[in-house]
Amino acid sequence: MLCRLDEIDDPGGKGFDFREGQAIFAGFVVRRGTQVVGYVDSCPHAGWPLAMAPDRYLTRDGTRILCGGHGALFRIEDGLCAAGPCADESLEPWPVEVVDGAVRTV
């Protein structure tokens, strides 16, 4: 289990770093209602983490994922870049699900 669903703001995001084998993984999840999507925490344009502050993955209005480094905007539902220097690129999906109120990797 990564966390409980109610530990993520609605709408909101939460980042996770953990070791998987020899690799260190950085990912984040975004919540809207009971729906949660996950992405690798790496800008497709620059390769750096998206959040400039812990768990700050969304725009102020909660409608897009924001790259804090250069302002690119990504659609929550599929990670496609909607504005910015990475047009037509997408965030790499990280499969997650909610089971009995718990967010976990698939």
C-alpha positions in Angstrom: 0.0 0.0 0.0 1.2 3.5 -0.9 -1.2 5.4 1.3 -4.9 5.7 2.1 -7.0 7.6 -0.5 -8.2 10.1 2.2 -4.5 11.1 2.7 -4.5 12.8 -0.7 -6.4 16.1 -1.2 -9.3 16.1 -3.6 -8.2 17.3 -6.1 -4.5 16.8 -5.2 -1.4 14.8 -5.6 1.1 12.9 -3.5 4.7 11.9 -4.4 6.5 8.6 -3.6 10.1 7.6 -3.7 11.1 4.0 -3.0 13.6 1.4 -4.0 12.6 -1.3 -6.5 15.4 -3.8 -6.8 18.6 -1.8 -7.4 16.7 1.2 -8.9 15.2 4.1 -7.0 11.7 5.0 -8.2 10.0 8.4 -8.1 6.4 8.6 -8.9 3.2 10.5 -8.0 -0.5 10.0 -7.9 -3.2 12.5 -8.6 -6.7 12.2 -7.1 -10.0 13.5 -8.4 -12.9 12.1 -6.3 -12.4 8.4 -6.0 -10.3 8.2 -9.2 -6.5 8.0 -8.9 -3.9 8.0 -11.7 -0.2 7.6 -11.3 2.8 8.8 -13.3 6.6 8.6 -13.1 7.8 11.8 -11.6 9.9 13.0 -14.5 9.2 15.8 -17.0 9.4 14.3 -20.5 11.1 17.5 -21.8 13.8 18.0 -19.2 13.9 14.8 -17.0 13.6 16.6 -13.7 10.9 16.0 -11.0 7.7 17.9 -11.7 6.8 19.3 -8.2 8.7 22.3 -6.9 7.4 21.7 -3.4 6.4 18.4 -1.8 3.1 17.0 -3.3 2.4 20.2 -5.4 1.7 18.5 -8.7 -1.4 20.4 -9.8 -2.2 23.9 -11.0 -3.9 26.1 -8.4 -7.4 25.3 -9.9 -6.6 21.6 -9.7 -7.3 20.9 -13.4 -3.9 20.2 -14.8 -0.6 18.6 -13.7 2.1 21.3 -13.7 5.9 21.0 -14.3 7.2 23.5 -11.8 10.5 23.8 -13.7 9.2 25.4 -16.9 5.4 25.6 -16.6 4.4 22.8 -18.9 0.8 21.6 -18.4 -0.3 18.0 -18.6 -3.8 16.5 -18.7 -4.6 14.5 -15.6 -6.5 11.7 -17.3 -3.7 10.6 -19.7 -0.6 12.7 -18.9 -0.5 14.3 -22.4 1.3 17.7 -22.5 -1.4 20.3 -23.2 0.9 23.4 -23.2 4.6 24.1 -23.0 7.8 22.9 -24.6 6.9 19.2 -24.5 3.8 19.5 -26.7 2.6 16.0 -27.9 4.8 14.2 -25.3 3.3 12.4 -22.3 4.1 11.6 -18.8 5.0 8.0 -18.3 2.1 6.1 -16.7 2.6 4.4 -13.3 -0.2 1.8 -12.8 -2.0 2.3 -9.5 -5.4 1.4 -8.2 -7.7 2.0 -5.2 -8.8 -1.1 -3.2 -10.8 -0.8 0.0 -9.7 2.9 0.4 -6.0 2.1 -0.1 -3.9 3.4 -3.0 -1.5 0.7 -4.2 0.6 -0.2 -7.2 -0.8 -2.7 -9.7 
